[in-house]
Amino acid sequence: MDGLARRRETPVADRMLQFVRVPQQTPEKRPVETRREDFTEIYRRFDVPHAAAQASRCSQCGVPFCSIHCPLSNHIPDWLKLTAEGRLEEAYEVSSATNNFPEICGRICPQDRLCEGNCVIEKGFESVTIGAVERFITDTAFDRGWVQPPRPRRERAQSIGIIGAGPAGLAAAEQLRRVGYQVHVYDRHDRVGGLMIYGIPGFKLEKEIVLRRWRLLEEGGIVFHLESEIGPALPLAELRARHAAVLIATGVYQARDIGGPGAGLPGIVPALTYLTASNRLGLGDTVADFASGTLDARGKHVVVIGGGDTAMDCVRTAVRQGAASVKCLYRRDRANMPGSMREVRHAEEEGVEFVWLSAPEAFTGGDADGTVERVRAVHMHLGLPDASGRQSVEAVAGSHFSLPADLVIKALGFDPEDLPRAFGEKALEVSRWGTLKVNQRSLMTSLPGVFAAGDIVRGASLVVWAIRDGRDAAVQMHAWLQQDAIVSAAAE
């Protein structure tokens, strides 16, 4: 009798609840001195026995807080149990039933704030390594040919236009294609993936992972129109005439700026500009600003301003580019940092210095070309909670200091572009934050037949929330198109 057969004969109660005997173990991390030199993912992959052992730590609790705190409501205990039993194809089917891109979420989701952070296993035993098992299941499914293109059982004549090939647009595209619509995705970039391809570095998400999904969606019949920016050359009105319904899933890309004297000096760049250049270089593109040294951190003193996951991507990218020093300036303390604590630990291991409770005040440049040379900052302290319950920050009098900086990267978050102006549609209503207004039930904008999903509605958020929003939008678009078809048939 082989090992798998013996495992299947073992009572379920003996296979699960192993957290009392089996310690938490993440996949092996590549050594710091090695991973600092390249953009390859830092975690190695679980093998079958290790994945099964870690999945068996799940307590199969009656109220799975991991699922409750997952934006996609993934059936996490179910596919953990199936993995522990060696039933990997079934585990993949359960995992992919609620998530269009589990191999991506398993890599980049902040599990320490979501599923793993809410695991009910008692303190001291540590949570189940949910993200690593999720990644293992889908990577195995790809290796064994279980992942298939989204082919519908029957075709529908209606076509749908989707603006944006990021996670929200792609999730909606797949869901709508599965029910037979002719799906066309428009994106201004030359590759599919949005921030997943150009914003997230390879050491968190290798680009081939995104590219293989692109190929799979194309095999399923989804048509991509790349380097197609909606605007004067391709108005939204034209898309509305082409398609029965349109989904806007552009995301938010406009970098928040920073004030103060010298804020416009050369050498002070937005985070996404810096990350896009690095990712394009890794994809084999020629990047003029990198070749000229403008966006190359090699040999430079780099200061990153911000405390979110984008800031962590920037500091770790600068390390790999060979920066002389990398510092992260954040106005709050470690406990109040919005980014993943796991990413902070990775950055510290790789040599990044965090300057907590500090905020920039001014920037000074050199006499020769005016390029930034130093950041003048001030220490902060946490004050009383504001209306949201978060502690305010106040400057400490007389605590000014300066840091050498040849490259300053602003990672302060993103705001939406002015879409009504960009799209030439004044009737497209926006909120006071600049995000698109939608009916909260139908997810339709102020334009009939035009829906919106993802960050352009929610504001800058996580990839997993964008996937959820895209799936929800697909459901509402399908319902609206079905109702519209019924009304049209009745009118005839």
C-alpha positions in Angstrom: 0.0 0.0 0.0 1.5 3.4 -1.0 1.8 6.4 1.3 -1.2 8.2 -0.3 -3.4 5.2 0.1 -2.4 4.9 3.8 -3.1 8.5 4.3 -6.6 8.2 2.9 -7.4 5.4 5.2 -6.3 7.5 8.2 -9.4 8.9 10.0 -9.9 12.6 9.3 -9.7 13.5 13.0 -6.2 12.1 13.0 -5.2 14.0 9.9 -6.4 17.5 11.0 -5.8 19.4 14.3 -2.1 18.7 14.0 -1.1 22.2 15.2 -0.4 20.7 18.6 2.2 18.4 17.2 3.4 20.0 13.9 5.0 23.4 14.3 4.2 26.2 11.8 6.6 26.2 8.9 6.7 28.5 5.9 8.4 27.5 2.7 12.2 27.8 2.8 13.4 31.4 2.3 16.4 32.0 0.0 19.4 33.3 1.9 19.5 37.1 2.2 22.9 37.4 0.5 21.5 35.6 -2.5 18.1 37.1 -2.8 19.5 40.7 -2.5 21.2 40.1 -5.9 18.1 39.3 -8.0 14.4 39.7 -8.5 13.5 36.0 -8.1 10.8 35.2 -5.5 12.3 34.8 -2.1 10.3 31.7 -1.0 11.0 28.3 -2.4 8.0 26.1 -3.0 6.5 23.5 -0.7 6.8 19.9 -1.7 3.8 17.6 -1.3 4.6 16.2 2.1 5.3 19.6 3.6 2.2 21.2 2.1 0.1 18.3 3.5 1.7 18.6 6.9 1.1 22.3 7.1 -2.5 22.0 5.9 -3.1 19.3 8.5 -2.5 22.0 11.2 -6.0 23.5 10.5 -8.4 23.0 13.4 -11.5 22.9 11.1 -13.2 25.3 13.4 -17.0 25.7 13.3 -16.8 29.4 12.5 -13.8 29.8 10.2 -12.6 33.3 10.8 -10.0 32.9 8.1 -12.8 32.7 5.5 -14.8 35.5 7.2 -11.8 37.9 6.9 -11.0 36.9 3.4 -12.5 39.4 0.9 -13.3 36.6 -1.4 -14.8 34.4 1.3 -12.5 31.6 0.2 -13.4 28.1 1.6 -10.1 27.9 3.3 -10.7 25.0 5.8 -12.1 22.9 3.0 -9.1 23.1 0.6 -6.7 22.8 3.6 -8.4 19.5 4.5 -8.3 18.3 0.9 -4.6 19.1 0.7 -3.9 17.3 4.0 -5.7 14.2 2.5 -3.6 14.4 -0.7 -6.7 15.3 -2.9 -4.9 18.2 -4.6 -7.1 18.4 -7.7 -10.2 18.7 -5.6 -8.4 21.3 -3.4 -7.7 23.3 -6.6 -11.3 23.1 -7.7 -12.5 24.4 -4.4 -9.9 27.1 -4.2 -10.5 28.4 -7.8 -14.3 28.3 -7.3 -14.1 31.6 -5.4 -10.8 33.1 -6.6 -9.8 33.8 -10.2 -6.1 34.1 -9.3 -5.3 32.0 -6.2 -1.6 31.6 -7.2 -1.3 35.4 -7.2 -3.2 36.0 -3.9 -1.1 33.2 -2.3 2.0 35.3 -3.1 1.0 38.9 -2.5 -2.0 39.0 -0.2 -1.2 40.3 3.3 -2.2 37.1 5.0 -0.9 38.4 8.3 -3.7 41.0 8.2 -6.4 38.9 6.7 -6.8 35.1 6.8 -3.7 34.0 8.8 -4.1 37.0 11.1 -7.5 35.8 12.1 -6.8 32.1 12.5 -8.3 30.8 15.8 -5.4 28.5 16.7 -4.3 29.4 20.2 -1.5 31.8 20.7 1.8 30.1 20.9 1.0 27.5 18.3 0.9 30.1 15.4 -1.5 30.2 12.5 -1.8 27.9 9.6 0.4 28.9 6.6 -2.6 29.6 4.4 -1.0 31.7 1.7 1.9 29.2 1.1 -0.5 26.3 0.8 -2.8 28.3 -1.6 0.1 29.1 -3.8 1.3 25.4 -3.7 -2.2 24.1 -4.8 -2.5 26.3 -7.8 1.2 26.0 -8.9 0.7 22.2 -8.8 -2.6 22.5 -10.8 -0.7 24.4 -13.5 2.1 21.8 -13.5 -0.4 19.0 -13.9 -2.6 20.6 -16.5 -5.7 21.0 -14.3 -6.0 24.7 -15.0 -8.2 25.2 -18.1 -9.2 28.3 -20.1 -12.6 29.7 -19.4 -14.7 28.1 -22.2 -18.4 28.5 -22.0 -21.0 25.8 -22.7 -22.8 28.1 -25.1 -21.9 31.4 -26.8 -24.0 34.5 -26.4 -24.1 37.2 -29.1 -23.8 40.1 -26.7 -20.3 41.6 -26.3 -18.9 43.4 -23.3 -16.1 46.0 -23.2 -13.9 46.1 -20.1 -11.5 49.1 -19.6 -8.5 48.0 -17.6 -6.6 44.7 -17.6 -5.8 44.7 -13.9 -7.1 42.3 -11.3 -10.7 43.7 -11.3 -11.0 43.8 -15.0 -9.5 40.4 -15.5 -11.7 38.7 -12.8 -14.8 40.2 -14.4 -13.6 39.2 -17.9 -13.2 35.6 -16.9 -16.5 35.4 -15.1 -18.4 36.9 -18.0 -16.6 34.7 -20.5 -17.6 31.6 -18.6 -21.2 32.4 -19.1 -20.7 33.0 -22.9 -20.3 36.7 -23.5 -17.9 38.0 -26.1 -15.5 39.8 -23.9 -13.1 42.6 -25.1 -10.6 44.1 -22.7 -9.0 47.5 -23.4 -5.8 48.6 -21.7 -3.4 51.5 -22.3 -0.3 49.3 -21.5 1.4 46.8 -23.8 0.9 43.9 -21.4 -1.9 42.5 -19.4 -1.9 42.7 -15.6 -1.9 46.3 -14.5 -0.1 46.8 -11.2 0.5 43.0 -11.0 2.8 43.3 -14.0 4.2 46.8 -13.6 3.8 47.8 -10.0 4.7 44.6 -8.0 8.3 43.5 -8.1 9.4 40.1 -9.2 10.6 39.1 -5.8 7.0 39.0 -4.6 5.4 38.0 -7.9 7.4 36.7 -10.8 6.1 38.1 -14.1 5.6 34.7 -15.7 2.9 33.9 -13.1 0.9 36.9 -14.5 1.8 36.2 -18.2 0.6 32.6 -18.0 -2.8 33.8 -16.8 -2.9 36.2 -19.7 -2.2 33.3 -22.2 -4.9 31.2 -20.5 -7.6 34.0 -20.8 -6.7 34.5 -24.5 -7.1 30.7 -25.1 -10.6 31.0 -23.5 -11.6 33.5 -26.2 -11.1 36.9 -24.4 -9.9 39.5 -26.8 -7.3 42.0 -25.5 -6.8 45.4 -27.1 -3.5 46.6 -25.7 -2.1 50.1 -26.0 -5.6 51.3 -26.3 -6.2 54.3 -24.1 -9.7 55.5 -23.7 -9.8 59.2 -24.6 -9.9 61.4 -27.7 -8.6 58.6 -30.0 -11.0 56.0 -28.6 -13.9 57.7 -26.8 -16.0 55.9 -24.2 -19.0 56.7 -26.3 -17.6 54.6 -29.1 -17.1 51.6 -26.7 -20.7 52.0 -25.5 -21.8 51.8 -29.2 -19.7 48.7 -29.8 -20.7 46.7 -26.7 -23.9 45.8 -24.9 -22.3 46.8 -21.6 -19.1 48.4 -20.5 -17.1 47.9 -17.2 -14.6 50.6 -16.0 -11.9 48.9 -14.0 -9.0 51.3 -14.5 -7.6 51.3 -11.0 -6.0 54.5 -9.5 -2.5 55.5 -10.5 -2.2 59.2 -9.8 0.5 59.6 -7.2 -0.1 61.7 -4.1 2.4 64.5 -4.0 4.4 65.9 -1.1 4.9 69.5 -0.3 7.6 71.5 1.3 10.6 73.5 -0.1 12.5 71.6 -2.8 9.7 69.0 -3.4 10.1 69.5 -7.1 13.9 68.9 -7.3 15.2 66.4 -9.8 15.8 63.0 -8.1 12.5 63.0 -6.3 10.2 60.5 -8.1 6.8 58.8 -7.6 6.9 55.2 -6.4 5.0 53.8 -9.4 7.3 55.6 -11.9 10.3 54.0 -10.1 8.7 50.5 -9.9 7.4 50.5 -13.4 10.9 51.3 -14.8 12.4 48.4 -12.7 9.7 45.9 -13.8 10.0 46.9 -17.4 13.7 46.4 -17.3 13.2 42.9 -15.8 10.8 42.2 -18.7 13.5 43.0 -21.2 12.3 46.5 -22.2 14.6 49.4 -22.8 14.0 52.1 -20.2 15.5 55.5 -21.0 15.3 56.9 -17.5 17.0 53.8 -16.1 19.7 53.9 -18.7 20.4 57.5 -17.9 20.6 56.8 -14.2 17.6 58.8 -13.2 15.7 55.8 -11.9 18.7 53.6 -11.1 19.4 53.3 -7.4 22.9 51.8 -7.9 25.5 53.5 -5.6 22.9 56.0 -4.3 21.6 56.9 -0.9 17.9 56.2 -1.3 15.1 57.5 1.0 11.6 56.2 0.6 8.8 58.2 2.1 5.7 56.2 3.2 4.7 53.1 5.2 2.5 51.0 3.0 3.2 47.9 0.8 4.3 50.1 -2.1 7.0 51.7 0.1 8.2 48.2 1.0 8.3 47.3 -2.7 10.4 50.4 -3.3 13.0 49.9 -0.6 13.5 46.2 -1.5 13.9 47.1 -5.1 16.5 49.7 -4.3 18.5 47.1 -2.3 18.5 44.8 -5.4 19.6 47.6 -7.6 22.7 48.0 -5.4 21.9 51.2 -3.5 24.6 52.5 -1.1 22.0 52.8 1.6 18.2 52.5 1.8 16.1 54.3 4.5 12.3 54.3 4.9 11.0 57.5 6.5 7.6 57.0 8.1 5.7 59.4 10.3 4.2 56.8 12.6 5.7 53.9 14.5 5.9 50.2 13.6 2.7 49.2 15.3 0.7 51.8 13.2 2.3 51.0 9.9 -0.3 50.2 7.2 2.0 47.8 5.3 2.4 44.1 5.9 4.6 43.3 8.9 5.9 40.3 6.9 7.2 42.7 4.3 8.8 44.9 7.0 10.7 41.9 8.3 11.9 41.0 4.8 13.1 44.5 4.2 15.0 44.6 7.6 16.6 41.3 6.8 17.8 42.7 3.5 19.4 45.8 5.1 16.8 48.5 5.0 16.8 51.0 7.8 13.5 52.2 9.1 13.4 55.7 10.5 10.2 55.6 12.5 8.2 58.6 13.8 9.8 60.9 11.2 8.4 63.1 8.5 10.1 65.1 5.7 10.0 68.9 5.8 12.2 70.1 3.0 14.6 68.8 0.3 17.9 70.4 -0.7 19.8 70.0 -3.9 23.4 70.4 -5.1 24.8 73.6 -6.7 25.8 71.9 -9.9 22.5 70.5 -11.3 20.1 70.9 -8.5 19.5 67.2 -8.0 18.3 66.3 -4.5 21.1 65.7 -2.0 19.5 65.7 1.4 16.1 65.3 3.1 15.4 67.6 6.0 13.1 65.9 8.5 11.6 66.2 11.9 10.8 63.6 14.6 7.1 63.1 15.4 5.2 61.8 18.3 1.7 60.2 18.5 -1.0 62.3 20.0 -4.7 61.8 20.8 -6.9 59.7 18.6 -8.7 61.6 15.8 -12.3 61.1 14.6 -11.4 57.7 13.0 -9.8 56.4 16.2 -6.3 56.6 14.8 -3.7 58.6 16.8 -2.8 61.9 15.3 0.9 62.8 14.7 2.6 65.9 15.9 6.0 67.3 15.3 8.5 67.3 18.2 9.8 70.9 18.6 13.5 71.3 17.9 14.0 67.7 16.6 15.1 68.4 13.1 17.6 66.2 11.4 18.8 65.5 7.8 19.6 62.5 5.8 21.7 62.1 2.6 19.6 61.3 -0.4 20.5 61.0 -4.0 17.2 59.4 -4.9 13.9 60.1 -3.0 10.9 58.0 -3.7 7.4 59.2 -2.8 5.2 56.2 -1.8 2.3 58.2 -0.3 -0.6 56.4 -2.0 -2.6 56.9 -5.1 -5.6 59.0 -6.2 -7.9 58.5 -9.2 -7.5 60.4 -12.4 -10.2 62.8 -13.6 -12.0 60.2 -15.7 -15.0 62.3 -16.8 -12.4 64.7 -18.5 -10.1 61.9 -19.7 -13.1 59.9 -21.2 -14.9 62.9 -22.5 -18.0 62.1 -20.5 -19.2 64.9 -18.3 -22.2 62.8 -17.3 -19.9 60.3 -15.5 -20.4 61.2 -11.9 -17.6 61.0 -9.3 -17.5 61.2 -5.5 -15.8 64.0 -3.6 -12.6 61.8 -3.6 -12.6 61.5 -7.4 -13.7 57.9 -7.5 -16.6 56.8 -9.7 -20.0 56.9 -8.2 -22.0 53.6 -8.6 -25.3 52.3 -7.5 -24.3 50.2 -4.5 -26.6 47.3 -5.6 -26.2 47.2 -9.4 -22.7 48.7 -9.5 -23.8 50.8 -12.5 -22.4 54.3 -12.9 -24.5 57.3 -13.8 -24.3 56.2 -17.5 -26.8 53.4 -18.4 -25.0 50.2 -19.2 -21.7 51.4 -17.8 -20.5 49.7 -14.6 -17.4 50.2 -12.5 -15.4 48.0 -10.1 -12.1 47.9 -8.2 -10.0 50.7 -7.0 -11.7 53.3 -9.3 -14.7 52.8 -7.0 -13.2 51.7 -3.8 -10.0 53.8 -3.8 -6.5 52.3 -3.7 -6.8 48.9 -2.0 -5.6 45.3 -2.2 -5.5 43.0 -5.3 -7.8 40.6 -3.5 -10.5 43.3 -3.1 -10.2 44.2 -6.7 -10.8 40.5 -7.6 -13.8 40.5 -5.4 -15.2 43.7 -6.9 -14.6 42.4 -10.5 -16.5 39.2 -9.7 -19.4 41.2 -8.1 -19.6 43.5 -11.1 -19.7 40.4 -13.5 -22.8 39.1 -11.6 -24.6 42.5 -11.8 -23.7 43.0 -15.5 -25.0 39.5 -16.3 -28.3 40.2 -14.4 -28.7 43.6 -16.2 -28.1 42.1 -19.6 -30.5 39.3 -19.0 -33.2 41.7 -17.9 -32.5 44.0 -20.8 -32.9 41.0 -23.2 -36.2 40.1 -21.6 -37.5 43.6 -21.9 -36.4 43.8 -25.6 -38.0 40.4 -26.4 -41.3 41.6 -24.8 -41.2 44.8 -26.8 -41.0 42.8 -30.0 
